[in-house]
Amino acid sequence: MDWNVIISYLPRYKDALLLTLRIGWQGVLFALITGILCALVIYLKIPVLRQIIGIYIEVFRNTPLLVQLFFIYFALPKIGLQLSPEACGVLGLSLLGGAYMAETIRSGLENIAVIQSESAESLGMSKSQTFRYVIFPQALSSSVPGIMANVIFLLKETSVFSTISLMDLMFTAKDLIGMYAKTIECLTMLVVFYLIMILPVSILGNILERRLRFAEFGS
Protein backbone atom coordinates (compact mmCIF):
# COMPACT_ATOMS: atom_id res chain seq x y z
CA MET A 1 0.00 0.00 0.00
CA ASP A 2 1.58 3.25 -1.18
CA TRP A 3 0.32 6.02 1.11
CA ASN A 4 1.93 8.74 -1.00
CA VAL A 5 -0.20 7.62 -3.94
CA ILE A 6 -3.33 7.68 -1.78
CA ILE A 7 -2.59 11.21 -0.58
CA SER A 8 -1.96 12.41 -4.14
CA TYR A 9 -5.29 10.93 -5.31
CA LEU A 10 -7.36 12.45 -2.50
CA PRO A 11 -8.35 15.67 -4.38
CA ARG A 12 -9.75 13.68 -7.31
CA TYR A 13 -11.73 11.38 -5.02
CA LYS A 14 -13.04 14.38 -3.08
CA ASP A 15 -14.33 16.01 -6.27
CA ALA A 16 -15.87 12.70 -7.36
CA LEU A 17 -17.52 12.31 -3.95
CA LEU A 18 -19.07 15.78 -4.15
CA LEU A 19 -20.44 15.06 -7.64
CA THR A 20 -21.81 11.68 -6.56
CA LEU A 21 -23.42 13.19 -3.47
CA ARG A 22 -24.99 16.03 -5.44
CA ILE A 23 -26.52 13.74 -8.06
CA GLY A 24 -27.39 11.05 -5.52
CA TRP A 25 -29.25 13.32 -3.12
CA GLN A 26 -31.05 15.18 -5.89
CA GLY A 27 -32.20 11.82 -7.19
CA VAL A 28 -33.29 10.74 -3.70
CA LEU A 29 -35.28 13.94 -3.16
CA PHE A 30 -37.13 13.68 -6.47
CA ALA A 31 -37.63 9.94 -5.90
CA LEU A 32 -39.30 10.64 -2.56
CA ILE A 33 -41.59 13.28 -4.07
CA THR A 34 -42.44 10.95 -6.98
CA GLY A 35 -43.04 8.06 -4.61
CA ILE A 36 -45.41 10.04 -2.40
CA LEU A 37 -47.44 11.30 -5.37
CA CYS A 38 -47.66 7.84 -6.94
CA ALA A 39 -48.61 6.20 -3.65
CA LEU A 40 -51.39 8.75 -3.13
CA VAL A 41 -52.80 8.11 -6.60
CA ILE A 42 -52.83 4.34 -5.96
CA TYR A 43 -54.27 4.68 -2.46
CA LEU A 44 -57.01 7.07 -3.56
CA LYS A 45 -57.80 4.81 -6.55
CA ILE A 46 -57.75 7.61 -9.12
CA PRO A 47 -58.97 6.12 -12.43
CA VAL A 48 -56.56 5.79 -15.39
CA LEU A 49 -53.69 7.42 -13.48
CA ARG A 50 -53.64 4.46 -11.13
CA GLN A 51 -53.15 2.04 -14.04
CA ILE A 52 -50.47 4.23 -15.65
CA ILE A 53 -48.54 4.48 -12.38
CA GLY A 54 -48.88 0.74 -11.86
CA ILE A 55 -47.20 0.14 -15.24
CA TYR A 56 -44.47 2.70 -14.42
CA ILE A 57 -43.72 0.99 -11.09
CA GLU A 58 -43.51 -2.47 -12.64
CA VAL A 59 -41.27 -1.30 -15.49
CA PHE A 60 -38.78 0.56 -13.31
CA ARG A 61 -38.68 -1.96 -10.47
CA ASN A 62 -37.99 -4.81 -12.87
CA THR A 63 -35.30 -3.28 -15.06
CA PRO A 64 -31.73 -2.39 -14.02
CA LEU A 65 -30.74 1.24 -13.53
CA LEU A 66 -27.96 0.70 -16.07
CA VAL A 67 -30.51 -0.10 -18.81
CA GLN A 68 -32.64 2.88 -17.79
CA LEU A 69 -29.64 5.21 -17.93
CA PHE A 70 -28.66 3.91 -21.36
CA PHE A 71 -32.18 4.54 -22.62
CA ILE A 72 -32.26 8.09 -21.19
CA TYR A 73 -28.71 8.97 -22.31
CA PHE A 74 -28.58 7.32 -25.74
CA ALA A 75 -32.19 6.84 -26.89
CA LEU A 76 -33.87 10.11 -25.87
CA PRO A 77 -31.54 12.25 -28.04
CA LYS A 78 -32.81 10.28 -31.05
CA ILE A 79 -36.23 11.87 -30.51
CA GLY A 80 -34.78 15.32 -29.86
CA LEU A 81 -34.52 15.25 -26.05
CA GLN A 82 -30.87 15.94 -25.22
CA LEU A 83 -29.93 15.92 -21.53
CA SER A 84 -26.57 16.44 -19.84
CA PRO A 85 -24.98 13.38 -18.19
CA GLU A 86 -25.72 14.87 -14.77
CA ALA A 87 -29.39 15.45 -15.63
CA CYS A 88 -29.60 11.88 -16.98
CA GLY A 89 -28.19 10.57 -13.72
CA VAL A 90 -30.67 12.53 -11.60
CA LEU A 91 -33.61 11.55 -13.84
CA GLY A 92 -32.67 7.88 -13.89
CA LEU A 93 -32.21 7.69 -10.13
CA SER A 94 -35.45 9.63 -9.55
CA LEU A 95 -37.51 7.31 -11.73
CA LEU A 96 -36.02 4.14 -10.27
CA GLY A 97 -36.26 5.43 -6.71
CA GLY A 98 -39.78 6.78 -7.24
CA ALA A 99 -41.02 3.30 -8.11
CA TYR A 100 -39.52 1.80 -4.93
CA MET A 101 -40.61 4.71 -2.74
CA ALA A 102 -44.17 4.47 -4.10
CA GLU A 103 -44.47 0.83 -3.06
CA THR A 104 -43.00 1.53 0.37
CA ILE A 105 -45.35 4.44 1.10
CA ARG A 106 -48.36 2.65 -0.42
CA SER A 107 -47.71 -0.25 1.93
CA GLY A 108 -47.57 2.19 4.85
CA LEU A 109 -50.89 3.75 3.84
CA GLU A 110 -52.64 0.41 3.47
CA ASN A 111 -51.37 -0.78 6.86
CA ILE A 112 -53.28 1.93 8.72
CA ALA A 113 -56.24 0.29 10.44
CA VAL A 114 -59.71 1.29 9.24
CA ILE A 115 -60.65 2.12 12.82
CA GLN A 116 -58.29 5.09 12.64
CA SER A 117 -60.40 6.68 9.89
CA GLU A 118 -63.65 5.76 11.59
CA SER A 119 -62.51 7.27 14.89
CA ALA A 120 -61.39 10.50 13.24
CA GLU A 121 -64.64 10.85 11.29
CA SER A 122 -66.68 10.15 14.43
CA LEU A 123 -64.95 13.18 15.97
CA GLY A 124 -66.27 15.34 13.16
CA MET A 125 -63.22 15.39 10.90
CA SER A 126 -63.78 15.41 7.15
CA LYS A 127 -62.23 12.75 4.92
CA SER A 128 -59.55 15.17 3.73
CA GLN A 129 -58.72 16.18 7.30
CA THR A 130 -58.64 12.54 8.37
CA PHE A 131 -56.19 11.71 5.62
CA ARG A 132 -54.05 14.80 6.16
CA TYR A 133 -53.80 14.71 9.96
CA VAL A 134 -54.33 11.05 10.87
CA ILE A 135 -53.62 8.58 8.08
CA PHE A 136 -50.78 10.15 6.10
CA PRO A 137 -48.53 11.12 9.09
CA GLN A 138 -48.83 7.61 10.54
CA ALA A 139 -48.21 5.99 7.18
CA LEU A 140 -45.13 8.12 6.57
CA SER A 141 -43.83 7.35 10.05
CA SER A 142 -44.28 3.59 9.59
CA SER A 143 -42.60 3.83 6.17
CA VAL A 144 -39.41 5.42 7.51
CA PRO A 145 -37.39 2.14 7.76
CA GLY A 146 -38.33 1.25 4.18
CA ILE A 147 -37.61 4.77 2.94
CA MET A 148 -34.16 4.77 4.57
CA ALA A 149 -33.41 1.36 3.04
CA ASN A 150 -34.38 2.77 -0.36
CA VAL A 151 -32.14 5.80 0.17
CA ILE A 152 -29.16 3.55 0.88
CA PHE A 153 -30.02 1.41 -2.15
CA LEU A 154 -30.20 4.47 -4.41
CA LEU A 155 -26.91 5.91 -3.16
CA LYS A 156 -25.21 2.59 -3.90
CA GLU A 157 -26.77 2.55 -7.37
CA THR A 158 -24.83 5.71 -8.21
CA SER A 159 -21.90 3.39 -8.93
CA VAL A 160 -23.26 2.86 -12.48
CA PHE A 161 -23.12 6.56 -13.36
CA SER A 162 -19.64 6.08 -14.78
CA THR A 163 -21.23 4.37 -17.80
CA ILE A 164 -22.65 7.72 -18.99
CA SER A 165 -19.35 9.59 -18.62
CA LEU A 166 -19.99 11.09 -15.18
CA MET A 167 -16.80 11.62 -13.18
CA ASP A 168 -18.23 9.89 -10.11
CA LEU A 169 -16.36 7.73 -7.61
CA MET A 170 -16.44 4.61 -9.77
CA PHE A 171 -15.32 6.49 -12.90
CA THR A 172 -12.45 8.08 -10.96
CA ALA A 173 -11.28 4.73 -9.58
CA LYS A 174 -11.36 3.02 -12.99
CA ASP A 175 -9.65 6.00 -14.62
CA LEU A 176 -6.79 6.06 -12.13
CA ILE A 177 -6.36 2.28 -12.27
CA GLY A 178 -6.17 2.46 -16.06
CA MET A 179 -3.59 5.26 -16.02
CA TYR A 180 -1.33 4.24 -13.12
CA ALA A 181 -2.19 0.58 -12.35
CA LYS A 182 -2.42 1.32 -8.62
CA THR A 183 -5.31 -1.12 -8.19
CA ILE A 184 -5.13 -1.75 -4.43
CA GLU A 185 -4.82 1.92 -3.53
CA CYS A 186 -7.61 3.03 -5.89
CA LEU A 187 -10.05 0.33 -4.81
CA THR A 188 -9.29 0.92 -1.14
CA MET A 189 -10.08 4.61 -1.55
CA LEU A 190 -13.23 3.72 -3.49
CA VAL A 191 -14.48 1.59 -0.58
CA VAL A 192 -13.58 4.26 1.97
CA PHE A 193 -15.34 7.05 0.08
CA TYR A 194 -18.49 4.98 -0.43
CA LEU A 195 -18.49 4.30 3.31
CA ILE A 196 -18.14 8.03 3.94
CA MET A 197 -21.15 8.61 1.71
CA ILE A 198 -23.46 5.80 2.87
CA LEU A 199 -22.52 4.86 6.44
CA PRO A 200 -23.95 8.05 8.04
CA VAL A 201 -27.27 7.40 6.28
CA SER A 202 -27.30 3.83 7.58
CA ILE A 203 -26.57 5.00 11.13
CA LEU A 204 -29.27 7.67 10.90
CA GLY A 205 -31.76 5.09 9.63
CA ASN A 206 -31.02 2.79 12.57
CA ILE A 207 -31.46 5.65 15.03
CA LEU A 208 -34.79 6.70 13.48
CA GLU A 209 -36.04 3.12 13.45
CA ARG A 210 -35.17 2.61 17.14
CA ARG A 211 -36.89 5.88 18.09
CA LEU A 212 -40.01 4.97 16.15
CA ARG A 213 -40.16 1.56 17.82
CA PHE A 214 -39.69 3.17 21.23
CA ALA A 215 -42.45 5.68 20.45
CA GLU A 216 -44.82 2.90 19.41
CA PHE A 217 -43.96 0.88 22.51
CA GLY A 218 -44.38 3.93 24.72
CA SER A 219 -47.77 4.72 23.27
Backbone as numpy.savetxt, mean C-alpha at the origin, in Angstrom:
# Nx Ny Nz CAx CAy CAz Cx Cy Cz
34.22 -8.00 3.63 33.38 -6.80 3.63 34.26 -5.55 3.63
34.15 -4.76 2.59 34.96 -3.55 2.45 34.15 -2.35 2.93
34.47 -1.86 4.13 33.70 -0.78 4.74 33.92 0.55 4.02
35.08 0.71 3.40 35.31 1.94 2.63 34.36 2.02 1.43
34.12 0.88 0.82 33.18 0.82 -0.31 31.77 1.17 0.16
31.38 0.60 1.30 30.04 0.88 1.85 29.86 2.36 2.13
30.86 2.97 2.73 30.78 4.40 3.04 30.69 5.23 1.76
31.44 4.84 0.75 31.42 5.60 -0.51 30.08 5.47 -1.25
29.37 4.35 -1.02 28.09 4.13 -1.69 26.91 4.75 -0.94
27.13 5.15 0.30 26.02 5.65 1.13 25.20 6.77 0.47
25.83 7.79 -0.13 25.02 8.86 -0.75 24.06 8.35 -1.82
24.49 7.39 -2.62 23.62 6.87 -3.68 22.44 6.09 -3.09
22.72 5.33 -2.04 21.64 4.58 -1.40 20.68 5.52 -0.68
21.21 6.60 -0.13 20.34 7.57 0.55 19.38 8.22 -0.45
19.90 8.62 -1.61 19.05 9.21 -2.65 18.01 8.20 -3.12
18.44 6.95 -3.29 17.51 5.90 -3.73 16.43 5.66 -2.68
16.83 5.70 -1.41 15.85 5.51 -0.32 14.80 6.62 -0.34
15.24 7.86 -0.51 14.31 8.98 -0.52 13.32 8.86 -1.68
13.82 8.45 -2.86 12.94 8.26 -4.01 11.94 7.13 -3.75
12.44 6.03 -3.21 11.57 4.88 -2.93 10.51 5.24 -1.89
10.92 5.97 -0.87 9.96 6.39 0.15 8.90 7.32 -0.42
9.33 8.27 -1.26 8.38 9.22 -1.82 7.34 8.51 -2.68
7.79 7.65 -3.57 6.85 6.94 -4.43 6.02 5.96 -3.61
6.68 5.25 -2.70 5.99 4.25 -1.90 4.86 4.84 -1.06
5.14 5.94 -0.37 4.12 6.52 0.50 3.05 7.25 -0.27
3.39 7.82 -1.42 2.33 8.38 -2.27 1.39 7.27 -2.73
1.98 6.16 -3.14 1.17 5.02 -3.56 0.30 4.49 -2.44
0.85 4.41 -1.23 0.08 3.94 -0.07 -1.09 4.86 0.22
-0.84 6.17 0.19 -1.90 7.14 0.47 -3.04 7.01 -0.54
-2.71 7.00 -1.83 -3.75 6.87 -2.84 -4.43 5.50 -2.79
-3.67 4.47 -2.42 -4.25 3.14 -2.27 -5.29 3.12 -1.16
-4.98 3.80 -0.06 -5.92 3.84 1.07 -7.20 4.58 0.68
-7.04 5.71 0.00 -8.21 6.47 -0.45 -9.04 5.63 -1.42
-8.37 5.00 -2.38 -9.06 4.15 -3.35 -9.77 3.00 -2.66
-9.08 2.39 -1.70 -9.66 1.25 -0.98 -10.91 1.63 -0.21
-10.87 2.79 0.46 -12.03 3.24 1.23 -13.22 3.49 0.30
-12.98 4.19 -0.80 -14.07 4.50 -1.74 -14.66 3.21 -2.34
-13.80 2.29 -2.73 -14.29 1.04 -3.32 -15.06 0.21 -2.29
-14.55 0.16 -1.07 -15.23 -0.61 -0.02 -16.61 -0.02 0.27
-16.72 1.30 0.26 -18.02 1.94 0.50 -19.01 1.61 -0.61
-18.54 1.63 -1.85 -19.42 1.30 -2.98 -19.95 -0.12 -2.85
-19.05 -1.06 -2.49 -19.46 -2.46 -2.34 -20.40 -2.62 -1.15
-20.08 -2.00 -0.04 -20.89 -2.13 1.17 -22.28 -1.54 0.98
-22.35 -0.40 0.29 -23.63 0.27 0.07 -24.40 -0.31 -1.13
-23.78 -1.30 -1.81 -24.42 -1.99 -2.92 -24.90 -1.03 -4.02
-24.03 -0.13 -4.43 -24.37 0.81 -5.49 -24.37 0.07 -6.83
-25.49 0.09 -7.54 -25.59 -0.68 -8.80 -24.53 -0.26 -9.82
-24.15 -1.18 -10.66 -23.18 -1.01 -11.76 -21.78 -0.74 -11.22
-21.63 0.32 -10.42 -20.31 0.62 -9.85 -19.79 -0.55 -9.03
-20.67 -1.20 -8.32 -20.26 -2.34 -7.50 -19.66 -3.44 -8.37
-20.28 -3.73 -9.51 -19.77 -4.76 -10.41 -18.44 -4.34 -11.04
-18.34 -3.07 -11.43 -17.10 -2.57 -12.03 -15.94 -2.68 -11.03
-16.20 -2.27 -9.79 -15.16 -2.32 -8.76 -14.80 -3.76 -8.42
-15.79 -4.65 -8.47 -15.51 -6.06 -8.23 -14.54 -6.61 -9.27
-14.74 -6.23 -10.54 -13.83 -6.66 -11.61 -12.43 -6.07 -11.39
-12.38 -4.77 -11.05 -11.09 -4.10 -10.80 -10.32 -4.82 -9.69
-11.01 -5.15 -8.60 -10.35 -5.81 -7.47 -9.80 -7.17 -7.88
-10.58 -7.95 -8.61 -10.13 -9.27 -9.01 -8.94 -9.19 -9.96
-8.99 -8.24 -10.89 -7.89 -8.10 -11.86 -6.59 -7.74 -11.16
-6.64 -6.74 -10.28 -5.40 -6.24 -9.68 -4.90 -7.11 -8.54
-5.77 -7.85 -7.89 -5.30 -8.77 -6.85 -4.72 -10.05 -7.42
-5.04 -10.34 -8.67 -4.62 -11.61 -9.24 -3.62 -11.46 -10.37
-3.02 -10.28 -10.49 -1.93 -10.09 -11.43 -0.76 -9.43 -10.70
0.48 -9.76 -11.08 1.65 -9.19 -10.39 1.80 -7.69 -10.67
2.37 -6.98 -9.71 2.63 -5.56 -9.90 3.55 -5.34 -11.10
4.48 -6.24 -11.32 5.41 -6.10 -12.44 4.65 -6.03 -13.77
3.67 -6.90 -13.95 2.87 -6.91 -15.18 2.07 -5.61 -15.29
1.51 -5.16 -14.17 0.73 -3.92 -14.16 1.60 -2.73 -14.53
2.82 -2.69 -13.99 3.73 -1.59 -14.31 4.13 -1.60 -15.78
4.39 -2.78 -16.31 4.72 -2.89 -17.74 3.58 -2.37 -18.60
2.35 -2.72 -18.23 1.20 -2.26 -18.99 1.09 -0.73 -18.94
1.24 -0.16 -17.73 1.12 1.29 -17.57 2.26 2.01 -18.29
3.48 1.49 -18.17 4.66 2.17 -18.68 4.85 2.00 -20.19
4.53 0.79 -20.70 4.79 0.51 -22.11 3.54 0.54 -22.99
2.39 0.15 -22.43 1.18 0.04 -23.26 0.41 1.35 -23.35
0.29 2.07 -22.22 -0.49 3.31 -22.24 0.03 4.34 -23.23
1.36 4.49 -23.40 1.84 5.45 -24.42 1.37 5.12 -25.84
1.05 3.86 -26.09 0.57 3.48 -27.42 -0.79 4.09 -27.73
-1.54 4.44 -26.66 -2.85 5.07 -26.88 -2.80 6.56 -26.52
-1.58 7.09 -26.43 -1.41 8.52 -26.23 -1.32 9.00 -24.80
-1.22 8.06 -23.84 -1.14 8.45 -22.43 0.28 8.20 -21.93
1.10 9.24 -21.97 2.51 9.14 -21.59 2.69 9.63 -20.17
3.21 8.77 -19.30 3.45 9.12 -17.90 4.94 8.97 -17.59
5.42 9.77 -16.66 6.81 9.64 -16.22 6.96 8.34 -15.44
8.19 7.80 -15.35 8.40 6.58 -14.57 7.89 6.71 -13.13
8.11 7.88 -12.52 7.66 8.07 -11.14 6.13 8.02 -11.05
5.46 8.67 -11.99 3.99 8.65 -12.01 3.48 7.23 -12.24
4.16 6.48 -13.11 3.78 5.08 -13.35 3.91 4.26 -12.08
4.99 4.49 -11.34 5.19 3.77 -10.09 4.09 4.06 -9.08
3.76 5.33 -8.93 2.71 5.72 -7.98 1.37 5.14 -8.41
1.05 5.25 -9.70 -0.23 4.75 -10.21 -0.33 3.24 -10.04
0.72 2.53 -10.40 0.71 1.07 -10.27 0.53 0.63 -8.83
1.27 1.26 -7.92 1.17 0.89 -6.51 -0.20 1.26 -5.95
-0.75 2.39 -6.40 -2.07 2.82 -5.93 -3.16 1.85 -6.35
-3.10 1.42 -7.60 -4.13 0.51 -8.10 -4.04 -0.86 -7.44
-2.82 -1.37 -7.32 -2.64 -2.66 -6.64 -3.07 -2.56 -5.18
-2.56 -1.53 -4.49 -2.89 -1.37 -3.08 -4.35 -1.08 -2.85
-4.98 -0.32 -3.76 -6.40 -0.02 -3.62 -7.25 -1.28 -3.60
-6.89 -2.25 -4.43 -7.64 -3.50 -4.48 -7.53 -4.25 -3.16
-6.32 -4.30 -2.59 -6.14 -5.00 -1.30 -6.79 -4.22 -0.16
-6.63 -2.91 -0.16 -7.23 -2.10 0.89 -8.76 -2.20 0.86
-9.34 -2.24 -0.34 -10.79 -2.33 -0.47 -11.32 -3.60 0.19
-10.65 -4.72 -0.04 -11.09 -5.97 0.57 -10.93 -5.96 2.08
-9.85 -5.35 2.55 -9.62 -5.27 4.00 -10.70 -4.43 4.67
-10.99 -3.26 4.12 -11.97 -2.36 4.72 -13.39 -2.91 4.56
-13.67 -3.52 3.41 -14.98 -4.15 3.21 -15.23 -5.22 4.26
-14.21 -6.01 4.53 -14.33 -7.05 5.56 -14.62 -6.42 6.92
-13.95 -5.30 7.22 -14.19 -4.61 8.48 -15.61 -4.09 8.58
-16.14 -3.56 7.48 -17.52 -3.05 7.47 -18.53 -4.17 7.68
-18.30 -5.29 7.02 -19.26 -6.39 7.10 -19.19 -7.13 8.43
-18.12 -6.93 9.19 -17.99 -7.58 10.49 -18.69 -6.82 11.62
-19.18 -5.62 11.32 -19.90 -4.87 12.35 -21.28 -5.50 12.55
-21.60 -5.84 13.77 -22.86 -6.51 14.07 -24.05 -5.63 13.72
-25.12 -6.25 13.25 -26.33 -5.52 12.87 -26.91 -4.76 14.05
-26.72 -5.32 15.25 -27.27 -4.68 16.44 -26.71 -3.28 16.66
-25.52 -3.04 16.16 -24.91 -1.71 16.26 -25.77 -0.68 15.53
-26.18 -1.03 14.30 -27.02 -0.13 13.52 -28.39 0.03 14.16
-28.95 -1.08 14.61 -30.28 -1.04 15.22 -30.28 -0.20 16.49
-29.22 -0.31 17.28 -29.14 0.46 18.52 -29.02 1.95 18.23
-28.19 2.29 17.22 -28.02 3.70 16.87 -29.31 4.30 16.34
-30.01 3.54 15.48 -31.26 4.04 14.92 -32.35 4.16 15.98
-32.31 3.27 16.98 -33.30 3.35 18.06 -33.08 4.60 18.92
-31.88 5.14 18.87 -31.58 6.37 19.60 -31.91 7.62 18.78
-32.46 7.41 17.61 -32.89 8.54 16.79 -31.90 8.99 15.74
-30.83 8.23 15.54 -29.84 8.59 14.52 -30.33 8.15 13.15
-30.06 8.98 12.14 -30.40 8.61 10.77 -29.42 7.55 10.27
-29.74 6.96 9.10 -28.85 5.95 8.55 -27.48 6.52 8.21
-27.46 7.74 7.69 -26.18 8.37 7.36 -25.37 8.66 8.61
-26.03 9.12 9.66 -25.34 9.38 10.93 -24.84 8.08 11.55
-25.67 7.05 11.46 -25.27 5.74 12.00 -24.01 5.23 11.32
-23.98 5.37 9.99 -22.81 4.90 9.25 -21.59 5.76 9.57
-21.79 7.08 9.60 -20.67 8.00 9.79 -20.06 7.91 11.19
-20.91 7.81 12.22 -20.43 7.91 13.59 -20.31 6.58 14.32
-20.95 5.53 13.79 -20.95 4.25 14.50 -20.24 3.16 13.70
-20.75 2.92 12.47 -20.24 1.78 11.71 -18.85 2.02 11.15
-18.67 3.13 10.41 -17.40 3.35 9.73 -16.21 3.47 10.68
-16.31 4.25 11.80 -15.15 4.32 12.72 -14.77 2.96 13.29
-15.76 2.14 13.63 -15.46 0.81 14.16 -14.85 -0.09 13.10
-15.37 0.00 11.89 -14.83 -0.82 10.81 -13.39 -0.44 10.50
-13.11 0.86 10.48 -11.76 1.32 10.19 -10.81 0.88 11.30
-11.28 0.96 12.54 -10.45 0.54 13.67 -10.12 -0.95 13.61
-11.14 -1.77 13.29 -10.90 -3.22 13.22 -10.06 -3.60 12.00
-9.99 -2.70 11.02 -9.23 -2.98 9.80 -7.76 -2.57 9.91
-7.39 -1.90 11.00 -6.03 -1.38 11.14 -4.96 -2.45 10.96
-5.07 -3.64 11.61 -4.02 -4.66 11.39 -3.87 -5.04 9.91
-5.01 -5.21 9.23 -4.95 -5.55 7.81 -4.39 -4.42 6.97
-4.75 -3.19 7.30 -4.23 -2.03 6.57 -2.72 -1.93 6.73
-2.23 -2.11 7.96 -0.79 -2.03 8.20 -0.05 -3.15 7.46
-0.65 -4.33 7.42 -0.03 -5.44 6.67 0.04 -5.09 5.18
-1.01 -4.45 4.67 -1.01 -4.03 3.27 0.05 -2.96 3.00
0.22 -2.05 3.95 1.24 -1.00 3.80 2.63 -1.62 3.68
2.92 -2.57 4.55 4.22 -3.25 4.51 4.39 -3.99 3.18
3.33 -4.67 2.76 3.35 -5.39 1.47 3.64 -4.43 0.32
2.99 -3.29 0.31 3.18 -2.33 -0.78 4.58 -1.74 -0.78
5.10 -1.43 0.40 6.46 -0.89 0.47 7.49 -1.91 -0.03
7.26 -3.18 0.24 8.16 -4.21 -0.27 8.03 -4.37 -1.79
6.83 -4.13 -2.30 6.60 -4.26 -3.74 7.33 -3.18 -4.54
7.80 -2.12 -3.87 8.55 -1.09 -4.58 9.84 -1.63 -5.18
10.23 -2.82 -4.79 11.47 -3.41 -5.30 11.42 -3.68 -6.80
10.20 -3.69 -7.40 10.11 -3.95 -8.85 10.15 -2.66 -9.66
10.24 -1.51 -9.01 10.26 -0.24 -9.73 11.47 -0.10 -10.64
12.52 -0.83 -10.33 13.73 -0.72 -11.15 13.48 -1.15 -12.59
12.44 -1.93 -12.82 12.15 -2.43 -14.17 11.61 -1.33 -15.09
11.18 -0.19 -14.52 10.72 0.92 -15.36 11.67 2.11 -15.22
12.94 1.80 -14.98 14.03 2.79 -15.00 13.96 3.81 -13.86
13.37 3.43 -12.73 13.39 4.29 -11.56 14.63 3.97 -10.73
15.34 5.02 -10.31 16.58 4.82 -9.55 16.26 4.55 -8.08
15.52 3.46 -7.84 15.15 3.09 -6.48 16.26 2.27 -5.85
15.98 1.69 -4.69 17.01 0.93 -3.98 17.49 -0.28 -4.79
16.56 -1.01 -5.38 16.94 -2.19 -6.14 17.75 -1.82 -7.38
17.33 -0.77 -8.09 18.06 -0.32 -9.27 19.49 0.08 -8.89
19.61 0.82 -7.79 20.92 1.27 -7.34 21.83 0.10 -7.01
21.29 -0.91 -6.30 22.09 -2.08 -5.95 22.56 -2.82 -7.20
21.65 -3.06 -8.13 22.01 -3.78 -9.36 23.00 -2.97 -10.19
22.83 -1.66 -10.22 23.73 -0.80 -11.00 25.14 -0.84 -10.44
25.26 -0.74 -9.14 26.58 -0.74 -8.50 27.24 -2.11 -8.61
26.46 -3.17 -8.49 27.02 -4.52 -8.64 27.55 -4.70 -10.07
26.78 -4.22 -11.04 27.21 -4.34 -12.43 28.47 -3.56 -12.73
28.63 -2.39 -12.10 29.79 -1.55 -12.39 31.03 -1.97 -11.62
30.87 -2.35 -10.35 32.04 -2.56 -9.50 32.16 -3.98 -8.93
31.15 -4.82 -9.16 31.19 -6.22 -8.73 31.36 -6.37 -7.22
30.90 -5.39 -6.45 30.95 -5.48 -4.99 29.61 -6.04 -4.49
29.38 -7.32 -4.79 28.07 -7.92 -4.56 27.68 -7.95 -3.08
28.58 -8.42 -2.22 28.25 -8.55 -0.80 27.93 -7.19 -0.19
28.77 -6.21 -0.47 28.56 -4.88 0.10 27.24 -4.27 -0.39
26.98 -4.38 -1.69 25.77 -3.78 -2.26 24.50 -4.45 -1.74
24.51 -5.77 -1.67 23.33 -6.48 -1.18 23.11 -6.26 0.31
24.20 -6.17 1.06 24.08 -5.88 2.49 23.44 -4.52 2.71
23.88 -3.53 1.96 23.30 -2.20 2.08 21.85 -2.19 1.63
21.53 -2.99 0.61 20.15 -3.09 0.14 19.24 -3.60 1.25
19.68 -4.65 1.94 18.89 -5.21 3.05 18.74 -4.19 4.17
19.83 -3.52 4.51 19.80 -2.54 5.60 18.84 -1.40 5.28
18.89 -0.90 4.06 18.03 0.25 3.71 16.56 -0.15 3.60
16.29 -1.37 3.18 14.89 -1.82 3.20 14.39 -1.98 4.63
15.27 -2.42 5.52 14.88 -2.51 6.93 14.62 -1.11 7.50
15.45 -0.15 7.12 15.24 1.23 7.57 13.88 1.74 7.10
13.48 1.34 5.91 12.22 1.81 5.34 11.00 1.10 5.93
11.10 -0.21 6.17 9.92 -1.00 6.49 9.80 -1.34 7.98
10.93 -1.52 8.67 10.86 -1.94 10.07 10.08 -0.98 10.96
10.24 0.34 10.84 9.43 1.25 11.67 7.93 1.08 11.45
7.53 0.81 10.21 6.11 0.59 9.91 5.62 -0.67 10.60
6.43 -1.72 10.56 6.07 -2.98 11.21 5.93 -2.79 12.72
6.87 -2.05 13.31 6.80 -1.80 14.76 5.56 -0.98 15.10
5.29 0.05 14.30 4.10 0.87 14.52 2.83 0.03 14.40
2.78 -0.85 13.42 1.62 -1.72 13.25 1.39 -2.61 14.45
2.48 -3.17 15.00 2.35 -4.01 16.20 1.85 -3.22 17.40
2.35 -2.00 17.54 1.91 -1.15 18.66 0.42 -0.83 18.53
0.00 -0.43 17.33 -1.42 -0.10 17.11 -2.31 -1.31 17.36
-1.86 -2.48 16.90 -2.67 -3.68 17.08 -2.82 -4.03 18.55
-1.73 -3.91 19.32 -1.80 -4.19 20.76 -2.72 -3.21 21.47
-2.66 -1.93 21.09 -3.51 -0.92 21.71 -4.98 -1.16 21.39
-5.26 -1.56 20.15 -6.64 -1.83 19.77 -7.18 -3.04 20.53
-6.35 -4.06 20.69 -6.78 -5.24 21.45 -7.02 -4.88 22.91
-6.15 -4.05 23.45 -6.31 -3.63 24.85 -7.59 -2.82 25.02
-7.86 -1.94 24.01 -9.08 -1.12 24.08 -10.32 -1.98 24.01
-10.29 -3.02 23.14 -11.44 -3.91 23.04 -11.63 -4.71 24.32
-10.51 -5.16 24.89 -10.58 -5.92 26.13 -11.09 -5.05 27.28
-10.61 -3.79 27.28 -11.01 -2.87 28.35 -12.46 -2.49 28.29
-12.99 -2.45 27.03 -14.39 -2.09 26.89 -15.32 -3.28 27.17
